[in-house]
Amino acid sequence: MNEYARRERQLLADLLLREGPDAPTLCTGWTTRDLAAHLVIRDRRPDASAGMFIPALAAYGERIRLAKAALPYPDLIDELRDPPVWSPVSNPLTDGLANTMEFFIHHEDVRRTGPAWEPRPLEAGQQAALWRSVKLTSRISLRRMGLPAEVIADGFPPVRTGEQPRVRITGDAGELALFFSGRQRIARVRIDGDPATADRLRGAKLGF
């Protein structure tokens, strides 16, 4: 899995440089500079990253992110490309688990801002790595909603919550990863079943 985390990190860094610091992303309110600063802080400042989960630390974390974002943009991207070996999320032991899905999603956050994008073909190994994360995120989201559903990706055993699914959500593993991270609008998935439940799912706040 580390192979795909490293690859997506470098592909995202390349894309961020091409797009420049002021391009839009799918992260509400964030430009490419903001997204790059977020990822660098995530690698290097676990104290600041805690603000994403602990409301009392949110303002502190945002101050540190804004200070990092003020770096010259090429320097910021260089830091993104090369995380420290001591990083709690990017060291050799945790990189694959923590970053395979993270960097795939943020790569697509930049790729899919315009009208002409298409999903990228993904290797079978990368699909499998993403599916391992989808199994967790989909179960958490669907159970939090109290929604009996089935999640289906070609080549993998389906994920089911509840005995009698009201909807079936079908797509490639990468598209399902985007869907269950809260990016339903740009995820190429199909939802079959009860229309009201499908509409509720499309508008729900999914992800962590």
HELIX and SHEET records of a PDB file:
HELIX    1   1 ASN A    2  GLU A   19  1                                  18    
HELIX    2   2 THR A   32  ARG A   44  1                                  13    
HELIX    3   3 PRO A   46  SER A   49  1                                   4    
HELIX    4   4 ALA A   50  MET A   52  5                                   3    
HELIX    5   5 PRO A   55  LEU A   57  5                                   3    
HELIX    6   6 ALA A   58  ALA A   69  1                                  12    
HELIX    7   7 TYR A   73  ARG A   81  1                                   9    
HELIX    8   8 ASP A   95  ARG A  111  1                                  17    
HELIX    9   9 ALA A  124  MET A  145  1                                  22    
HELIX   10  10 ALA A  173  PHE A  179  1                                   7    
HELIX   11  11 GLN A  184  ILE A  186  5                                   3    
HELIX   12  12 PRO A  195  GLY A  203  1                                   9    
SHEET    1   A 4 VAL A 159  THR A 161  0                                        
SHEET    2   A 4 ALA A 149  ILE A 152 -1                                        
SHEET    3   A 4 VAL A 167  THR A 170  1                                        
SHEET    4   A 4 ARG A 190  GLY A 193 -1                                        
END                                                                             
